[in-house]
Amino acid sequence: MRGVKALERAGYPVLLDPEINEVRRFQRREDERRAENFTGMWLDPRVKAVIGGTGGYGAVRMLPHLDPEVFRRNPKAFVGYSDITALHLWLMRRAGLRVFHGPTVDDLIPSTRDPTLAGLLQALTNPRPPSRIGRGMARAMRPGYAVGRLIGGNLSLVQQTIGTPYEVDTRDAILFLEETRDPMSVTDERLVHLRAAGLLRHVRGIVFGQLSIDRSEEDEFEDFLLDLVADLNVPVLMDFPAGHEVPNLTLPLGTDVELVVEDNTGWLSYREDALEASEAASPLLVGAAP
């Protein structure tokens, strides 16, 4: 409700999924019900943008019960991160939509100074924000310049798409990855799997967001990470302010962006509009619980 208050104070009426507080039990009947609620929220003509209520686990269980044509014919802005990555990648591959990696409603605080809220509102109201996202906060690992479609999200959910009909499409892409509370060995395993599956071969750049690994392993992890991707000869950015820490800046997945990595820092910039004009004028935001 704190996040709802933040959106309302910013001038946006909020509708909540009527079952947003239900305890999840991960049964097929409940998966179908959640998919029905999510689709209903999406088709509500009053709703201009859908924001995940929270993360957690279980979004992937909804996918078999969603009709991609329903979403393809009714494009809307959709925001979330972490577990929401499963829905992001499905919507991009199966419905041809663009989405936003950004905060869920429970991350928001009612403060005009909160960069997380400010970034979200800018992304949902300006088709092509002019800002250099992450500049001065992200850290350079391998300098360079690249242009490509921004893709990715939570590393474990990205990995889980391998071999599915909605496998992450990394061709000519800027790959963004974030993770939380994994030991270095698990993060290593996930990245090595992406590489073995050929999904790092054709990327144009890599942006590592907040990885939140064991702090005692940070120095060793950075050396391993650079060794793993150095031969790709693409710019690499580290500690980008998006993921499970604060701030969690909003990123336009599926949109062409520019990646600039200088000697010490770097940033992402929009290269095209991420929203249609009708979406950018959205008078209503919605917290959903997919």
NULUMDREN-564153 format. One record per atom (N, C-alpha, C): residue in one letter; x, y, z. Coordinates in steps of 0.05 Angstrom, whole numbers, padded with zeros to 5 digits, always signed. Example, Ala and Ser with C-alpha at 12.3 -4.5 7.8 and 13.67 -1.06 7.14 Angstrom:
NULUMDREN-564153
a+00264-00114+00156
a+00246-00090+00156
a+00264-00066+00156
s+00257-00045+00142
s+00273-00021+00143
s+00258+00001+00157
This chain:
NULUMDREN-564153
m+00016-00024+00000
m+00000+00000+00000
m+00017+00025+00000
r+00042+00023+00010
r+00060+00046+00009
r+00066+00052-00021
g+00070+00032-00037
g+00075+00036-00066
g+00050+00048-00080
v+00027+00038-00072
v+00002+00049-00083
v+00000+00079-00077
k+00006+00086-00052
k+00006+00114-00044
k+00025+00131-00060
a+00049+00119-00066
a+00069+00134-00082
a+00058+00140-00110
l+00044+00121-00122
l+00033+00125-00149
l+00010+00145-00148
e-00007+00143-00128
e-00030+00161-00125
e-00020+00190-00120
r+00000+00193-00104
r+00011+00220-00099
r+00023+00232-00125
a+00033+00214-00142
a+00044+00224-00168
a+00022+00230-00188
g-00003+00225-00181
g-00026+00232-00198
g-00038+00210-00213
y-00033+00185-00206
y-00043+00162-00221
y-00062+00145-00205
p-00087+00143-00213
p-00105+00124-00200
p-00095+00095-00203
v-00099+00079-00183
v-00089+00052-00183
v-00112+00032-00179
l-00112+00011-00195
l-00130-00012-00192
l-00113-00035-00183
l-00122-00050-00163
l-00108-00073-00154
l-00122-00099-00162
d-00107-00119-00169
d-00118-00146-00173
d-00133-00153-00147
p-00158-00161-00149
p-00173-00167-00125
p-00162-00190-00108
e-00144-00206-00120
e-00132-00228-00105
e-00103-00224-00100
i-00095-00198-00099
i-00066-00192-00096
i-00055-00202-00069
n-00071-00205-00049
n-00062-00214-00023
n-00065-00244-00018
e-00073-00259-00039
e-00077-00288-00035
e-00050-00302-00032
v-00049-00321-00014
v-00025-00337-00011
v-00022-00357-00034
r+00001-00358-00046
r+00005-00376-00070
r+00012-00404-00061
r-00001-00424-00073
r+00004-00452-00066
r+00014-00468-00089
f+00018-00456-00112
f+00031-00469-00135
f+00017-00495-00143
q-00009-00492-00148
q-00025-00514-00159
q-00036-00505-00186
r-00041-00525-00204
r-00050-00518-00231
r-00075-00501-00231
r-00094-00507-00213
r-00119-00491-00212
r-00113-00462-00205
e-00094-00458-00188
e-00087-00430-00180
e-00071-00417-00203
d-00054-00432-00217
d-00040-00421-00240
d-00060-00410-00260
e-00081-00426-00265
e-00101-00418-00285
e-00116-00393-00275
r-00121-00392-00249
r-00135-00368-00238
r-00118-00343-00240
r-00093-00346-00234
r-00075-00323-00236
r-00072-00313-00265
a-00070-00332-00283
a-00069-00324-00312
a-00095-00310-00320
e-00117-00320-00310
e-00143-00307-00317
e-00144-00279-00306
n-00135-00275-00281
n-00135-00248-00269
n-00116-00229-00284
f-00092-00240-00292
f-00073-00224-00306
f-00084-00215-00333
t-00096-00234-00347
t-00108-00227-00373
t-00131-00207-00370
g-00147-00211-00350
g-00169-00193-00345
g-00159-00164-00340
m-00138-00162-00324
m-00127-00136-00318
m-00116-00123-00344
w-00103-00140-00360
w-00092-00130-00385
w-00113-00120-00404
l-00136-00133-00405
l-00158-00126-00424
l-00176-00104-00413
d-00173-00096-00388
d-00190-00075-00377
d-00184-00049-00392
p-00204-00037-00405
p-00199-00013-00422
p-00191+00011-00406
r-00195+00010-00380
r-00186+00033-00363
r-00156+00032-00358
v-00144+00009-00361
v-00116+00004-00353
v-00097+00012-00376
k-00079+00029-00370
k-00059+00038-00390
k-00031+00026-00386
a-00026+00017-00361
a+00000+00004-00355
a-00004-00016-00332
v+00010-00038-00333
v+00008-00059-00313
v+00035-00061-00299
i+00035-00060-00273
i+00059-00062-00257
i+00057-00085-00238
g+00077-00102-00238
g+00077-00125-00219
g+00075-00115-00191
g+00059-00129-00175
g+00056-00121-00147
g+00081-00128-00130
t+00093-00151-00137
t+00117-00160-00123
t+00131-00181-00140
g+00153-00191-00131
g+00168-00212-00145
g+00162-00238-00131
g+00184-00254-00127
g+00180-00279-00113
g+00185-00303-00132
y+00164-00320-00134
y+00166-00343-00152
y+00138-00350-00162
g+00137-00361-00186
g+00112-00372-00196
g+00102-00361-00222
a+00113-00339-00232
a+00103-00327-00257
a+00105-00347-00280
v+00126-00363-00280
v+00130-00382-00302
v+00108-00402-00304
r+00095-00408-00282
r+00073-00428-00281
r+00048-00417-00295
m+00046-00391-00299
m+00023-00379-00313
m+00025-00382-00343
l+00049-00385-00354
l+00053-00382-00382
l+00036-00401-00399
p+00034-00427-00392
p+00017-00445-00409
p-00012-00437-00410
h-00021-00419-00393
h-00049-00412-00392
h-00054-00384-00403
l-00034-00373-00416
l-00037-00346-00428
l-00038-00349-00459
d-00054-00332-00472
d-00057-00332-00501
d-00041-00309-00512
p-00019-00314-00526
p-00002-00292-00536
p-00017-00273-00554
e-00037-00282-00569
e-00051-00264-00587
e-00067-00243-00572
v-00077-00250-00549
v-00092-00230-00533
v-00074-00207-00526
f-00049-00212-00519
f-00030-00191-00512
f-00019-00177-00536
r-00015-00192-00558
r-00005-00179-00582
r-00025-00159-00593
r-00051-00165-00591
r-00071-00146-00602
r-00077-00123-00583
n-00067-00124-00559
n-00073-00104-00539
n-00048-00095-00524
p-00029-00082-00539
p-00004-00075-00526
p-00007-00054-00504
k+00007-00059-00482
k+00007-00041-00460
k+00034-00041-00447
a+00041-00020-00432
a+00066-00020-00417
a+00064-00040-00394
f+00085-00055-00390
f+00086-00075-00369
f+00113-00073-00354
v+00112-00070-00328
v+00136-00065-00312
v+00139-00086-00290
g+00164-00093-00285
g+00170-00111-00263
g+00199-00121-00265
y+00207-00138-00247
y+00234-00149-00248
y+00234-00175-00232
s+00258-00187-00230
s+00261-00212-00215
s+00243-00234-00227
d+00224-00245-00213
d+00207-00266-00223
d+00191-00257-00248
i+00186-00232-00250
i+00171-00221-00273
i+00186-00225-00299
t+00212-00230-00297
t+00228-00235-00322
t+00216-00257-00339
a+00204-00277-00327
a+00191-00298-00342
a+00170-00287-00360
l+00153-00269-00350
l+00132-00257-00366
l+00143-00238-00386
h+00164-00223-00379
h+00177-00205-00398
h+00186-00220-00423
l+00202-00242-00418
l+00213-00256-00441
l+00191-00270-00457
w+00171-00280-00444
w+00148-00292-00458
w+00134-00272-00476
l+00128-00248-00464
l+00114-00228-00479
l+00130-00218-00503
m+00156-00216-00500
m+00173-00207-00522
m+00175-00228-00545
r+00179-00253-00537
r+00182-00274-00558
r+00156-00283-00570
r+00135-00286-00553
r+00110-00299-00562
r+00090-00278-00571
a+00091-00254-00560
a+00071-00234-00567
a+00083-00210-00582
g+00110-00209-00584
g+00123-00187-00599
g+00121-00160-00586
l+00119-00160-00559
l+00116-00134-00544
l+00143-00125-00533
r+00144-00099-00527
r+00165-00088-00512
r+00156-00086-00483
v+00174-00087-00464
v+00167-00086-00435
v+00188-00069-00421
f+00183-00066-00395
f+00202-00050-00378
f+00212-00066-00355
h+00238-00068-00352
h+00250-00079-00328
h+00252-00056-00308
g+00236-00058-00287
g+00235-00036-00268
g+00223-00046-00242
p+00217-00028-00223
p+00208-00035-00197
p+00180-00047-00197
t+00175-00064-00177
t+00148-00072-00171
t+00136-00052-00152
v+00109-00053-00148
v+00096-00033-00132
v+00106-00033-00103
d+00113-00056-00093
d+00122-00057-00065
d+00150-00045-00061
d+00163-00037-00083
d+00189-00024-00081
d+00187+00007-00078
l+00164+00017-00084
l+00161+00046-00087
l+00156+00060-00061
i+00166+00084-00058
i+00161+00100-00034
i+00151+00128-00044
p+00133+00140-00028
p+00120+00165-00037
p+00139+00189-00032
s+00160+00191-00049
s+00179+00213-00047
s+00187+00222-00074
t+00185+00248-00080
t+00193+00258-00106
t+00223+00256-00110
r+00238+00251-00089
r+00267+00249-00090
r+00276+00220-00095
d+00258+00201-00095
d+00265+00173-00098
d+00272+00168-00127
p+00297+00161-00134
p+00305+00157-00162
p+00290+00133-00175
t+00283+00113-00159
t+00268+00090-00169
t+00241+00098-00180
l+00226+00113-00164
l+00200+00123-00172
l+00202+00143-00196
a+00222+00161-00194
a+00226+00180-00215
a+00232+00167-00242
g+00249+00146-00241
g+00256+00132-00265
g+00233+00118-00277
l+00216+00106-00260
l+00192+00092-00270
l+00173+00111-00284
l+00167+00134-00271
l+00148+00153-00282
l+00159+00165-00308
q+00184+00170-00309
q+00196+00181-00334
q+00193+00161-00356
a+00198+00135-00351
a+00196+00115-00372
a+00168+00111-00382
l+00148+00115-00364
l+00120+00110-00372
l+00106+00135-00383
t+00120+00158-00383
t+00107+00182-00393
t+00122+00195-00416
n+00147+00186-00420
n+00163+00198-00442
n+00171+00175-00460
p+00163+00175-00486
p+00170+00153-00504
p+00200+00149-00507
r+00215+00171-00505
r+00244+00168-00508
r+00258+00188-00489
p+00261+00180-00463
p+00274+00198-00444
p+00302+00204-00453
p+00311+00229-00449
p+00337+00238-00458
p+00360+00231-00440
s+00355+00220-00416
s+00376+00216-00396
s+00396+00194-00404
r+00420+00196-00394
r+00440+00175-00396
r+00438+00158-00371
i+00423+00136-00373
i+00415+00120-00350
i+00440+00106-00338
g+00444+00110-00313
g+00466+00097-00299
g+00492+00112-00298
r+00494+00134-00312
r+00519+00149-00313
r+00528+00158-00285
g+00553+00154-00279
g+00563+00161-00253
g+00558+00141-00231
m+00541+00121-00237
m+00535+00100-00217
m+00546+00073-00226
a+00544+00067-00252
a+00554+00042-00263
a+00585+00044-00265
r+00598+00021-00266
r+00627+00019-00267
r+00636+00005-00292
a+00656+00016-00305
a+00667+00005-00329
a+00683-00021-00324
m+00679-00041-00340
m+00696-00065-00340
m+00712-00067-00366
r+00698-00062-00388
r+00712-00063-00414
r+00701-00040-00430
p+00716-00019-00435
p+00706+00005-00450
p+00698-00002-00478
g+00680+00013-00489
g+00671+00010-00516
g+00644+00023-00521
y+00634+00018-00545
y+00609+00030-00554
y+00593+00009-00570
a+00567+00008-00565
a+00551-00011-00580
a+00522-00001-00581
v+00508-00009-00602
v+00480-00004-00605
v+00466-00030-00610
g+00443-00034-00597
g+00429-00059-00600
g+00403-00059-00584
r+00387-00080-00588
r+00362-00083-00574
r+00368-00093-00546
l+00357-00079-00526
l+00362-00086-00498
l+00346-00111-00490
i+00358-00131-00479
i+00345-00156-00472
i+00356-00167-00446
g+00341-00184-00432
g+00351-00197-00408
g+00333-00194-00384
g+00346-00191-00361
g+00331-00190-00336
g+00345-00206-00315
n+00330-00220-00298
n+00341-00236-00277
n+00355-00260-00288
l+00380-00264-00280
l+00397-00285-00292
l+00385-00313-00291
s+00375-00320-00268
s+00364-00348-00265
s+00339-00352-00283
l+00322-00331-00286
l+00299-00333-00303
l+00307-00333-00333
v+00327-00317-00340
v+00338-00318-00367
v+00348-00346-00374
q+00363-00357-00355
q+00374-00384-00360
q+00351-00405-00363
q+00330-00402-00349
q+00308-00421-00350
q+00293-00422-00377
t+00297-00401-00393
t+00284-00400-00419
t+00298-00418-00440
i+00322-00426-00434
i+00337-00442-00454
i+00322-00467-00461
g+00318-00471-00487
g+00304-00495-00497
g+00273-00492-00497
t+00263-00469-00490
t+00234-00464-00490
t+00226-00448-00515
p+00200-00447-00521
p+00191-00431-00544
p+00196-00401-00540
y+00202-00393-00515
y+00206-00364-00510
y+00235-00360-00501
e+00254-00376-00511
e+00282-00373-00505
e+00292-00345-00510
v+00307-00334-00492
v+00317-00307-00495
v+00332-00304-00522
d+00326-00283-00537
d+00338-00278-00563
d+00360-00257-00559
t+00385-00266-00560
t+00408-00248-00555
t+00422-00239-00580
r+00412-00246-00603
r+00425-00238-00628
r+00426-00208-00631
d+00450-00197-00635
d+00454-00168-00639
d+00442-00152-00617
a+00442-00162-00592
a+00429-00149-00570
a+00449-00138-00550
i+00440-00119-00534
i+00454-00111-00509
i+00442-00128-00487
l+00457-00145-00475
l+00447-00164-00455
l+00450-00152-00427
f+00427-00149-00413
f+00427-00140-00386
f+00420-00163-00367
l+00436-00166-00346
l+00432-00188-00327
l+00435-00178-00298
e+00417-00187-00281
e+00418-00181-00252
e+00411-00206-00237
e+00420-00207-00211
e+00414-00231-00195
e+00415-00223-00166
t+00405-00241-00148
t+00405-00234-00120
t+00411-00259-00103
r+00428-00256-00083
r+00433-00276-00062
r+00444-00302-00073
d+00457-00302-00095
d+00470-00326-00105
d+00499-00327-00097
p+00510-00350-00089
p+00539-00351-00086
p+00553-00349-00114
m+00578-00343-00114
m+00592-00339-00139
m+00591-00364-00156
s+00592-00388-00144
s+00592-00413-00160
s+00566-00416-00176
v+00543-00408-00164
v+00518-00410-00178
v+00516-00390-00201
t+00524-00365-00195
t+00525-00345-00217
t+00543-00354-00239
d+00566-00365-00232
d+00584-00376-00252
d+00571-00397-00269
e+00557-00415-00256
e+00543-00438-00270
e+00523-00427-00290
r+00508-00407-00282
r+00487-00396-00299
r+00499-00383-00324
l+00520-00367-00319
l+00533-00353-00342
l+00547-00373-00361
v+00560-00393-00349
v+00573-00414-00366
v+00552-00428-00383
h+00528-00433-00371
h+00507-00446-00387
h+00498-00429-00410
l+00494-00403-00405
l+00487-00385-00427
l+00508-00385-00449
r+00533-00386-00441
r+00554-00387-00461
r+00554-00413-00476
a+00551-00435-00462
a+00551-00462-00475
a+00527-00464-00494
a+00505-00451-00488
a+00482-00452-00506
a+00484-00433-00529
g+00507-00419-00532
g+00511-00401-00554
g+00498-00374-00551
l+00488-00367-00528
l+00472-00343-00524
l+00489-00318-00518
l+00515-00322-00515
l+00533-00298-00512
l+00548-00293-00538
r+00547-00310-00557
r+00564-00309-00581
r+00559-00284-00597
h+00534-00275-00599
h+00527-00254-00618
h+00517-00228-00604
v+00523-00226-00577
v+00515-00201-00564
v+00533-00178-00572
r+00523-00154-00571
r+00539-00131-00578
r+00550-00116-00553
g+00539-00123-00530
g+00548-00111-00505
g+00535-00124-00482
i+00547-00122-00458
i+00537-00135-00434
i+00536-00115-00412
v+00513-00114-00398
v+00509-00096-00375
v+00501-00114-00351
f+00519-00114-00331
f+00512-00129-00307
f+00501-00110-00287
g+00476-00115-00279
g+00463-00099-00259
g+00472-00106-00231
q+00455-00103-00212
q+00461-00110-00184
q+00460-00140-00181
l+00483-00152-00175
l+00485-00181-00173
l+00482-00191-00144
s+00487-00175-00124
s+00482-00181-00096
s+00494-00208-00088
i+00518-00214-00098
i+00531-00239-00090
i+00543-00236-00063
d+00553-00258-00052
d+00567-00258-00026
d+00589-00237-00027
r+00589-00217-00009
r+00608-00196-00010
r+00637-00206-00007
s+00641-00228+00007
s+00668-00239+00011
s+00680-00249-00015
e+00663-00253-00035
e+00672-00264-00061
e+00674-00242-00083
e+00669-00217-00076
e+00667-00196-00097
e+00692-00193-00113
d+00715-00191-00100
d+00740-00186-00115
d+00746-00209-00134
e+00743-00233-00124
e+00748-00257-00141
e+00728-00259-00163
f+00703-00252-00157
f+00682-00254-00177
f+00687-00235-00201
e+00696-00211-00195
e+00701-00192-00217
e+00722-00203-00236
d+00743-00215-00225
d+00765-00226-00242
d+00754-00248-00259
f+00738-00266-00247
f+00726-00288-00262
f+00708-00278-00284
l+00692-00258-00277
l+00672-00248-00296
l+00686-00236-00321
l+00706-00220-00317
l+00721-00208-00339
l+00734-00230-00356
d+00745-00250-00343
d+00757-00272-00358
d+00736-00287-00375
l+00712-00290-00365
l+00691-00305-00379
l+00682-00291-00404
v+00681-00264-00404
v+00670-00250-00427
v+00690-00234-00443
a+00716-00233-00435
a+00735-00216-00448
a+00739-00223-00477
d+00738-00248-00485
d+00742-00256-00513
d+00719-00249-00531
l+00696-00239-00519
l+00674-00231-00536
l+00679-00204-00550
n+00698-00189-00539
n+00706-00164-00551
n+00683-00144-00553
v+00667-00143-00532
v+00645-00124-00531
v+00647-00107-00506
p+00636-00083-00505
p+00636-00067-00481
p+00621-00081-00458
v+00632-00078-00434
v+00620-00091-00410
v+00618-00070-00388
l+00594-00068-00376
l+00589-00049-00355
l+00581-00065-00330
m+00590-00056-00307
m+00585-00070-00282
m+00571-00052-00262
d+00557-00064-00243
d+00543-00050-00222
d+00523-00029-00232
f+00509-00036-00253
f+00489-00018-00264
f+00466-00017-00243
p+00455+00007-00238
p+00435+00010-00216
p+00407+00000-00224
a+00405-00026-00228
a+00379-00039-00234
a+00380-00067-00223
g+00359-00075-00208
g+00358-00101-00197
g+00346-00101-00169
h+00358-00117-00151
h+00347-00122-00125
h+00357-00103-00103
e+00371-00082-00111
e+00380-00062-00092
e+00369-00035-00100
v+00376-00014-00084
v+00366+00013-00089
v+00389+00030-00100
p+00384+00046-00121
p+00359+00048-00136
p+00356+00025-00156
n+00331+00022-00165
n+00324+00002-00186
n+00313+00018-00209
l+00330+00027-00227
l+00322+00044-00249
l+00308+00028-00271
t+00289+00041-00284
t+00273+00028-00304
t+00287+00027-00331
l+00287+00003-00344
l+00300-00001-00370
l+00280-00011-00391
p+00283-00002-00416
p+00264-00009-00437
p+00272-00035-00452
l+00264-00058-00443
l+00271-00083-00456
l+00257-00085-00483
g+00272-00095-00503
g+00260-00097-00530
g+00264-00072-00546
t+00275-00051-00535
t+00279-00026-00548
t+00309-00022-00556
d+00315-00010-00578
d+00342-00005-00586
d+00354+00017-00567
v+00378+00010-00557
v+00391+00029-00539
v+00420+00032-00547
e+00433+00052-00536
e+00461+00057-00540
e+00476+00051-00514
l+00497+00035-00515
l+00513+00029-00492
l+00540+00043-00495
v+00547+00060-00477
v+00572+00074-00477
v+00587+00066-00451
v+00611+00056-00454
v+00628+00049-00431
v+00654+00064-00434
e+00658+00083-00415
e+00683+00099-00416
e+00703+00086-00397
d+00725+00100-00390
d+00746+00088-00374
d+00736+00081-00346
n+00718+00098-00334
n+00710+00093-00307
n+00680+00087-00303
t+00663+00097-00320
t+00635+00093-00318
t+00622+00089-00345
g+00596+00086-00346
g+00582+00082-00371
g+00552+00086-00367
w+00537+00084-00389
w+00509+00089-00387
w+00494+00076-00411
l+00468+00075-00408
l+00450+00067-00430
l+00433+00091-00438
s+00428+00094-00464
s+00410+00115-00474
s+00391+00103-00494
y+00367+00114-00495
y+00347+00105-00515
y+00357+00113-00543
r+00352+00095-00562
r+00358+00101-00590
r+00332+00104-00606
e+00309+00096-00594
e+00283+00098-00607
e+00262+00100-00586
d+00238+00106-00593
d+00215+00107-00575
d+00209+00080-00564
a+00204+00078-00538
a+00196+00053-00526
a+00166+00051-00523
l+00152+00073-00525
l+00123+00074-00522
l+00110+00086-00546
e+00086+00077-00552
e+00069+00090-00571
e+00058+00116-00558
a+00050+00135-00574
a+00040+00160-00563
a+00017+00156-00544
s-00001+00137-00551
s-00024+00132-00534
s-00016+00121-00507
e+00005+00104-00507
e+00015+00093-00482
e+00028+00114-00464
a+00043+00132-00477
a+00057+00152-00462
a+00038+00171-00447
a+00013+00174-00457
a-00006+00192-00444
a-00023+00178-00423
s-00013+00156-00413
s-00028+00139-00395
s-00038+00153-00370
p-00064+00153-00365
p-00075+00166-00342
p-00078+00147-00318
l-00072+00121-00322
l-00078+00101-00302
l-00055+00081-00300
l-00046+00076-00276
l-00026+00056-00270
l-00039+00034-00254
v-00030+00010-00258
v-00043-00013-00244
v-00022-00030-00230
g-00027-00037-00206
g-00010-00057-00192
g-00023-00084-00195
a-00010-00103-00208
a-00021-00130-00211
a-00004-00149-00195
a-00013-00174-00193
a+00002-00194-00177
a+00005-00219-00194
p+00021-00219-00215
p+00022-00242-00233
p+00037-00266-00220
